[in-house]
Amino acid sequence: MLTLAKIKLFTDSSADLTDELYNHYDISVVPFYVTFDKQTYYKERIDISIPEFYRKLREEHAFPSTSLPSAGDYADAFRPYLEQGSDIVCFCITSKFSGSYQSAVTAVEDLKVEFPDRAIRIVDSIQAACGQGVMLIQAARMVESGLSADEIVARMEELKHTSRVFFTLDSLEYLQKGGRVGKVSALAGTLLNIKPIIVMRNAELHPVNKVRGRQKALEKVIALTEEYVGDQRDEYDYILINSDCRDEALLVMEKMKEKGFIIDWPIMDLGITIGSHTGLTLVGVCLTKKFK
């Protein structure tokens, strides 16, 4: 009888799950780097915590920049598990936002020579933040169900196109400074209390609407989620995310539960990788279809 190799899941630090979830599902994280002065670089969640990061944004009005994990970072993270006989599946932030995916692919090219019998698969999540994180949870369930590395990749290539992040934030200032505005440039400006509504889908940020007032913006995020899932809301997993505005995210969660949404996961904090490009005030709903 053929025995499948143990599957080890990896992600870059864009996925924004809690340490408890990473530990529960045995997911290892390869961190991005952040700098505030272009000289000193900190590993996300290792050298600098998320609360400390947002303190610097709020109190020091800092505009950080991020640097991707190198191929060497990925190779160093993968190698011990390959030596133990594990196969690897790694999920990376959308390749349209970062070269993290390409770094991982480059690492695999070298490791294949060293470990020709091991499966090492890299997945472009076409998502970011908990859009990527909620996909990781589906992959972890696949590991628990005994799927092979190639089976997991095949299933995730189908599921990832169902993933969405609907979000709002008070200002596009950080997105503009970080060069990540793209298609949402038409929503620039905060005159008259106008709040942008944005969706992350198929690897890009798309403008959806702009409304007047924070409360209406939060309600619109819920409405867009309802519209997208339609009568299949129980077919999806949902994670709410915030960047230093947890109370508002909690209100959104409560309203969604009142509307019949089943939300199994705690509210997540937007991490440093994406928070560097959005700044404070982001509240969003991340979702993907469940693996069954």
N, C-alpha and C positions, 0 to 999 in steps of 0.2 A: 504494500500500500504506500502510495506517494505521500510524504509528509511535507506540507507547505512550510517555507521558511517564515520565521516571525517577521511581521511587518512593523517597522519603526517609522512613525510619522514625524515630520519636521515642518516648520514654517519659519518664514522670516517674521520679525517682530511687528509687522504691520497688522497682524490678525487680531490683536487687542482682546484676547480672552484673559480671564483671571489666572493667576498662578495656580489656584485650586483646580480649575478646569484643565490646565495643561498637565498638572500632576495626575489628576484622575484618569485622563486618557493617555498618559505617557507620551505626550507631545513635547519634543524639544524645540527650542526657539533659537534661531540665529539672529542676533540683534543688528539693527541699524545703528548708526552713529549720529549724534547731534552735536552741533557747535554753536556757540553764541558769539564767538570772536574770530572764527576762521583759523584758530590756532590750537585750541584745546578741544579734543573730541571725546565724547562720553558715549559708552555703550548704553543703549536704551534699556531701562529697567535693571541694569547692573551697576553702572556708575552714577546714574541719576534716576530718581524715582519719578513717577508721573505727577504726584502732588508737588514735588519740588519744581518740576518743569513748569506747571501751570502757575506756581507762585511767581516764578521769574517773568512769565508773560504778563501776569496781572500787576505785579508791583514794580517791575523794572522795565515794562513795556519792551521786552526783548523781541527781536525778530530772528529766530534761529534758522539754521539750515541743516539739512541732513545729508548723510553719506551712506552709500549702500554697503552691505556686506561684500567682502571680496571673495573671489574663488577660493582663496586659501582659507577664509573663515568657514566656508561651507565644507571644504575637504577635511579640515580639522574636526568639524562637528560630526561628519558622516563616518569617518574612518573607524572609530572604536566600535561602532555597531556593525559595520561590514566585517570587521575582524571577528566579531562574535557570531557571524553567520546570518545576520538579519538582512532582509531586503528593505529598501527605503522608498518612501513616497514623500515628497516635499512640495508644499504649497507656497507660492510666492505672490506678492502683490502684482497687480496687472503690469505687464511689461510696458504699457504705454505711460506709466507713471515713473518707473524706475528700472534700472538695469539689474536689480536683484535676481530676477529670473535668469538672465544671461550669465550672471556670476555662478549661479548654481549649475547651469548647463555646462559651463566651462570646467567646473570642478569635476563633474561626472566624466567628462572626456578623459581626464587623467586617471580617475579612479577605476574606470573600466579596464585599464591595462593591469592594474594591481589586483582587481577583484572581478575577473571575467565571468564568474559564475553567479554573481549577485545582481539582482534587479535594482536599479537605481533610477527612479522616475521623478521627473520634475514637472509640476503642473502650474501653468499660468492661470491663476484664479480668475482673471479678468475682473477682479474686485479689489477692495481695500478695506481696512478696518474690520469691523465685525461682519461685513459682507463676506470677507474672506474667513473670518472666525466661525461663522455659522456653517460654512461649507466644511471646515475642518471637523466640526462635530459630526457631520454626516459621514465623513471619511473614517472617523474613529469608530462609528457604529459598524461600518463595513469591515474594519479590522476585527471587531468583536464577533462579527458574523462569519469570519473565516475566509473572506475574499482574498485573492492573491493581489500582488501589487498591480499587475496589468488589469485585473478585473476592477480594482478600485479606480484606477485612472479612467477606464472606459465609462464607468458609471458617473464619475465626477464630470467628465467632459459633457455628459448629458445634463446633469443637474446644475452645473455652474451657470448655464444660460437662463435659469429661472431666478437667479439671485438678483436682488435689488437692494439699494439703500436709498430711502427717501429721507431728506434732511433739510433743515433750515438753520440759518445762523444770522447774526445781526449785521455782519459786514463781510464784504469780499476782500478786505484789505490784505489779509495774509495770503489768500489765494492769488491775488494780483502780484504781491511781492515775491511769492514762490514760483511764479510762472505756471500755475496750475489752473488758470481761469478757463482757457479754451473756449468751449461752446457757451459757457455761462457769462461771457464778457458782456452780453447784452443786459445782464442784471446788475451791472456795476452801479454803485451809488447807494447812499442811505438817506437821501432826502425824504422828508415827509414821513419818516418812520416806515419806509418800505422795506419789507423783509423778503429775501430771495428764497424760493423753493427749488431744490435741485434733486435730481435722481442720478445715482451711479448705476449705470447698466452697460453691459457689454463693453467694459473696459474704459468708458468715458463718462465724464460729468455732462449732464444735459439740463438746461434750464427748463423748468416746468411752468413756473408761475412766479409772480411776486404780489404780495398782499400787504395791506397796511396793518401794522400792529403785530406784536409777538404772539399774542394769544391766537389770533386768526391763523398765523403761520403754523403754529403747532397743530391746530385743528386740521389744517390743510394736509399736513404730513399724514395724519391718521386717515383722512378721506382718500388720499392717493393710495395708501396701503389697502384700504377696503376695495377700492376700484380695481386695483391690480389683481388681488387674489380672488375677487368675486365670490362665488359659492364654494370655493375650494380652500377657505381659510384654514381648515383643519389639516390640510395637506402640507402646510408650511411650518417651518420653525422660525421663531422671531427672537431677535435680540435688540434691546434698546441701548442706545449709546449716547454719551454726553461728553462735552468738553468743559468741565468745571461748572456745570449747571444741573446737578443731579436732581434737585427738587423739581425742576420742570420736566425732566425725563420721567420722574416718578408719577407726575400728574398725567403724562401721556400714557404711561403703562396702565394706570388705573382706569382711564377712559377707554382704552382698548379692551381691557378685561370686562368692563361694563357692556361693551358691544359684543362680547362673546369670544374674543380672541383668547386662545390658550397660550400663555407665555411661560415657558418652563425655566428660563434662565434669568439670573440677576441682571440689573442694569450694569453695563460695562463702561469703563472710562476710556475715552478716545486716547490712544497712545501718542507717544512723542513723534513717531514717523509721520502720521497724518496730521496730528495736532500742530506740528510746525507749519503746516500749509493752510490750516483753517483758523487757528487761533481759538479764542474762547467762544462760548455761547452756542456751540453746535448741539442740536438735539436731532437724533435720527432713529429710524426704524430699519433694521437690517433683516433680510429674510431670504430663505431659499427653500425649495421643496425638500421634504423629508425623504431620507432613504428608508425603504421598507424592505 
